[in-house]
Amino acid sequence: VYGVFDGMGGPPAGDVASNLASSYVREKLKNVPGTASVQEHEEAIKNALLGASQEVLDKVKQDPQKYKNRYGSMGTTASVVKIHKEGNKKKAIIGKNG
């Protein structure tokens, strides 16, 4: 699994958002077995990205003064790809948010 997470909200909010989201996604996807189907991987990626978004929103709610600044509120874009191998075939499963 590969991912790119680009934080928004200026320093340090963007760094916090991208690190929080990437850690969340990595943790959720490491539990998906390699034998999972394409559909199971798609669902896992979708749920991981949605959960990561919620984690970032929850962080802002915990301390709005810290994470809402002159740049606006923090957030992150996310792009994730998993190469699924089935026999001789390979399929890229892509998810994105933001």
Salt bridges, closest charged atoms under 4 A:
GLU27 OE2 - LYS30 NZ 3.38
GLU43 OE2 - LYS46 NZ 3.78
